[in-house]
Amino acid sequence: MSERRPIESWLSDMDGVLVHEGEPVPGADEFIKRLRESGKRFLVLTNNSIYTPRDLSVRLRAAGLEVPPESIWTSALATAKFLADQRPNGSAYVIGEAGLTTALHECGYVLTDIDPDYVVLGETRTYSFTAITRAIRLIDNGARFIATNPDAVGPSTEGSLPACGAVAAMITKATGVEPYFIGKPNPMMMRSALNQIDAHSESTAMIGDRMDTDVVCGMEAGLHTILVLTGVTQREQIDRYPFRPSQIVDSVADLVELVG
């Protein structure tokens, strides 16, 4: 592997890297503290579009991690940024929660079910059959279909929940129209995060716990990829993939000393 520039900026997934089932991963507090003290640019990334950065900052603080809202980048923010670039001051019919609707409002979008430019699908705790039916009819009438992320299921204490990717598949089945997914593993998510902190791919590391989203997304965006073994992908599964992370560590606790 060719020599890379020193790591000047850090991107980190949230669930499975910093927190696990609401509890901090051992060493995560020291890692975040070192990042903040070092002055290095960093963002915590999540495909979850339900919460605003301020909401997530409060939830992380409850887990003992001090991450300011401006250091959090969600698929909702990446989606809003993409739409504002593609069609400034456009309109969208949105299925989602405050994280998504707030991001779209703040980028100048009008939220409407009257001839919108886009149907935008995100996560919500209560998917409405009426709302999904409306989305299908709007897409049939020509609205472009965007989804915040392709995750098919999400976690809960009772077991798996259908997530954005599963509902998108239902809408696709009804309309024949595939959505454009913004979140990981689309490298668009990484590119928008890099732009947000004015970072360069050659001097940025991406820390994740999943080979099929975090690592492949970081790799395709040209980042130094670090797989931690505190989340979804286990060590024995790594060789199943046709690509490898730049580095494998047990947890973020092993990365504290790398933050200069």
C-alpha positions as CSV (number, residue, x, y, z in Angstrom):
1,M,0.0,0.0,0.0
2,S,1.4,3.4,-0.9
3,E,2.4,5.9,1.7
4,R,-0.5,8.2,2.8
5,R,-0.4,11.6,4.3
6,P,-0.7,11.8,8.1
7,I,-4.2,11.7,9.4
8,E,-5.4,15.3,9.9
9,S,-9.2,14.7,10.0
10,W,-11.4,12.0,11.4
11,L,-14.8,10.6,10.4
12,S,-16.4,8.1,12.7
13,D,-19.6,6.0,12.6
14,M,-21.7,6.3,15.8
15,D,-23.5,3.0,16.6
16,G,-21.1,0.1,17.1
17,V,-18.1,2.4,17.2
18,L,-18.8,5.0,19.9
19,V,-22.0,3.6,21.4
20,H,-23.5,0.2,21.6
21,E,-27.2,-0.2,22.6
22,G,-27.1,3.2,24.3
23,E,-23.9,2.5,26.2
24,P,-20.5,4.0,25.4
25,V,-18.0,1.7,23.9
26,P,-15.0,1.4,26.4
27,G,-12.5,4.0,25.4
28,A,-14.9,6.1,23.3
29,D,-14.9,8.9,25.8
30,E,-11.1,9.2,25.8
31,F,-11.1,9.1,22.0
32,I,-13.6,11.9,21.7
33,K,-11.8,13.9,24.4
34,R,-8.5,13.5,22.6
35,L,-10.1,14.6,19.3
36,R,-11.6,17.7,20.8
37,E,-8.3,18.6,22.7
38,S,-6.2,18.1,19.6
39,G,-8.1,20.6,17.4
40,K,-8.4,18.0,14.7
41,R,-11.4,18.3,12.5
42,F,-13.8,15.5,13.0
43,L,-17.4,14.4,12.4
44,V,-19.6,11.6,13.8
45,L,-21.6,10.1,11.0
46,T,-24.9,8.2,11.2
47,N,-27.3,6.9,8.5
48,N,-30.2,7.5,10.9
49,S,-32.3,10.4,9.7
50,I,-34.7,10.6,12.6
51,Y,-32.8,13.0,14.9
52,T,-31.3,16.4,14.4
53,P,-27.6,16.9,15.3
54,R,-28.7,18.7,18.5
55,D,-30.9,15.7,19.5
56,L,-28.0,13.3,18.9
57,S,-25.6,15.5,20.8
58,V,-27.9,15.2,23.8
59,R,-28.3,11.5,23.4
60,L,-24.5,11.0,23.2
61,R,-24.0,13.2,26.3
62,A,-26.4,10.9,28.2
63,A,-24.0,8.1,27.2
64,G,-21.1,10.1,28.6
65,L,-19.8,11.4,25.2
66,E,-19.4,15.1,24.6
67,V,-19.9,15.6,20.9
68,P,-21.2,19.1,19.9
69,P,-24.0,19.3,17.3
70,E,-21.7,20.8,14.7
71,S,-19.6,17.7,14.9
72,I,-22.4,15.4,13.8
73,W,-23.3,14.6,10.2
74,T,-26.5,12.6,9.4
75,S,-27.9,11.1,6.2
76,A,-30.7,13.8,6.6
77,L,-28.1,16.6,6.4
78,A,-26.4,14.9,3.5
79,T,-29.7,14.5,1.7
80,A,-30.6,18.2,2.2
81,K,-27.2,19.3,1.0
82,F,-27.6,17.1,-2.1
83,L,-31.1,18.4,-2.9
84,A,-30.0,22.0,-2.4
85,D,-27.1,21.5,-4.8
86,Q,-29.3,19.7,-7.4
87,R,-32.4,21.8,-7.3
88,P,-32.0,24.9,-5.1
89,N,-35.2,26.1,-3.3
90,G,-37.1,23.1,-4.5
91,S,-40.0,21.2,-3.0
92,A,-40.4,17.8,-1.5
93,Y,-43.0,15.4,0.0
94,V,-41.3,13.9,3.0
95,I,-41.8,10.7,5.0
96,G,-39.6,11.1,8.0
97,E,-39.0,12.8,11.4
98,A,-37.6,16.1,12.6
99,G,-34.1,15.3,11.6
100,L,-35.1,15.2,8.0
101,T,-37.8,17.8,7.8
102,T,-35.6,20.3,9.8
103,A,-32.6,19.8,7.5
104,L,-34.8,20.3,4.4
105,H,-36.4,23.4,5.8
106,E,-33.0,24.9,6.7
107,C,-31.7,24.4,3.1
108,G,-34.7,26.3,1.7
109,Y,-37.0,23.5,0.7
110,V,-40.8,23.7,0.7
111,L,-42.4,20.6,2.1
112,T,-45.6,19.9,0.2
113,D,-47.7,17.1,-1.3
114,I,-48.8,19.3,-4.2
115,D,-46.7,18.5,-7.3
116,P,-43.3,18.2,-5.4
117,D,-40.0,18.0,-7.2
118,Y,-39.0,15.0,-5.0
119,V,-40.4,12.4,-2.7
120,V,-37.9,12.0,0.1
121,L,-38.1,8.9,2.3
122,G,-36.3,8.7,5.6
123,E,-36.8,6.8,8.8
124,T,-39.8,7.2,11.1
125,R,-41.0,5.4,14.1
126,T,-44.5,5.1,12.6
127,Y,-44.6,4.5,8.8
128,S,-48.1,5.5,7.6
129,F,-49.8,3.4,4.9
130,T,-51.6,6.6,3.9
131,A,-48.3,8.5,3.5
132,I,-46.7,5.7,1.6
133,T,-49.7,5.5,-0.7
134,R,-49.4,9.3,-1.3
135,A,-45.7,8.9,-2.1
136,I,-46.4,6.2,-4.6
137,R,-49.0,8.3,-6.4
138,L,-46.6,11.4,-6.5
139,I,-43.8,9.2,-8.0
140,D,-46.3,7.8,-10.5
141,N,-47.0,11.5,-11.5
142,G,-43.3,12.3,-12.0
143,A,-41.8,13.2,-8.6
144,R,-38.2,12.1,-8.3
145,F,-37.5,9.4,-5.6
146,I,-34.8,10.0,-3.0
147,A,-34.1,7.9,0.1
148,T,-31.8,8.9,3.0
149,N,-30.3,5.4,3.3
150,P,-30.6,1.8,2.2
151,D,-30.6,0.2,5.6
152,A,-33.4,-2.5,5.4
153,V,-33.8,-3.0,9.2
154,G,-33.0,-1.1,12.3
155,P,-32.5,-2.3,15.9
156,S,-34.9,-2.2,18.8
157,T,-35.1,-3.9,22.2
158,E,-37.8,-6.2,20.8
159,G,-35.9,-7.1,17.6
160,S,-35.5,-5.8,14.1
161,L,-37.7,-3.0,12.8
162,P,-38.3,-2.3,9.1
163,A,-36.2,0.7,8.1
164,C,-35.8,3.1,5.2
165,G,-34.5,0.5,2.7
166,A,-37.4,-1.9,3.3
167,V,-40.0,0.8,2.8
168,A,-38.2,2.0,-0.2
169,A,-38.4,-1.5,-1.7
170,M,-42.1,-1.5,-1.2
171,I,-42.5,1.9,-3.0
172,T,-40.2,0.6,-5.8
173,K,-42.3,-2.5,-6.2
174,A,-45.4,-0.4,-6.6
175,T,-44.0,2.2,-8.9
176,G,-41.1,0.5,-10.8
177,V,-38.9,3.5,-9.7
178,E,-35.7,3.0,-7.8
179,P,-34.7,5.7,-5.3
180,Y,-31.3,7.4,-5.2
181,F,-29.9,6.5,-1.8
182,I,-27.8,9.3,-0.2
183,G,-26.4,7.6,3.0
184,K,-23.7,5.0,3.4
185,P,-22.5,3.0,1.4
186,N,-22.9,5.8,-1.1
187,P,-19.6,7.7,-1.0
188,M,-21.7,10.8,-1.5
189,M,-22.2,10.6,2.3
190,M,-18.4,10.7,2.9
191,R,-17.8,13.5,0.3
192,S,-20.4,15.7,1.8
193,A,-18.9,15.1,5.3
194,L,-15.4,16.0,4.0
195,N,-16.8,19.2,2.4
196,Q,-18.5,20.1,5.7
197,I,-15.2,20.2,7.6
198,D,-13.1,21.3,4.6
199,A,-11.1,18.0,4.8
200,H,-9.1,16.2,2.2
201,S,-9.6,12.5,1.5
202,E,-5.9,11.7,1.4
203,S,-5.5,12.9,5.0
204,T,-8.8,11.7,6.5
205,A,-9.6,8.4,8.3
206,M,-13.0,6.7,8.5
207,I,-13.8,4.5,11.5
208,G,-16.6,2.0,11.2
209,D,-17.9,-1.3,12.4
210,R,-19.4,-2.6,9.2
211,M,-17.5,-3.8,6.1
212,D,-20.6,-3.4,3.9
213,T,-21.3,0.3,4.6
214,D,-18.5,2.1,6.5
215,V,-15.5,0.5,5.0
216,V,-16.6,0.2,1.4
217,C,-18.0,3.8,1.5
218,G,-14.7,5.1,3.0
219,M,-12.6,3.1,0.5
220,E,-14.6,4.4,-2.5
221,A,-14.2,8.0,-1.2
222,G,-10.4,7.5,-1.0
223,L,-10.1,7.5,2.8
224,H,-7.9,5.6,5.2
225,T,-10.4,3.0,6.6
226,I,-10.3,1.6,10.1
227,L,-12.6,-1.3,11.1
228,V,-13.4,-1.7,14.8
229,L,-14.6,-5.0,16.1
230,T,-17.1,-3.6,18.6
231,G,-20.1,-3.7,16.3
232,V,-21.6,-5.7,13.4
233,T,-18.6,-7.1,11.4
234,Q,-16.6,-9.8,13.3
235,R,-13.0,-10.7,12.6
236,E,-13.8,-14.0,10.9
237,Q,-16.2,-12.3,8.5
238,I,-13.6,-9.8,7.0
239,D,-12.1,-12.2,4.5
240,R,-15.6,-12.8,2.9
241,Y,-15.4,-9.4,1.3
242,P,-13.4,-8.6,-1.9
243,F,-12.0,-5.5,-0.2
244,R,-10.1,-4.9,3.0
245,P,-9.9,-2.0,5.5
246,S,-6.7,-0.1,5.7
247,Q,-6.5,-1.1,9.4
248,I,-8.3,-3.4,11.9
249,V,-8.4,-2.6,15.6
250,D,-10.4,-4.1,18.5
251,S,-12.0,-0.8,19.4
252,V,-11.6,3.0,19.3
253,A,-9.6,2.7,22.6
254,D,-6.8,1.5,20.3
255,L,-6.9,4.8,18.3
256,V,-6.5,7.3,21.1
257,E,-2.7,7.5,20.6
258,L,-3.1,8.0,16.9
259,V,-4.7,11.4,17.4
260,G,-1.8,13.8,17.4
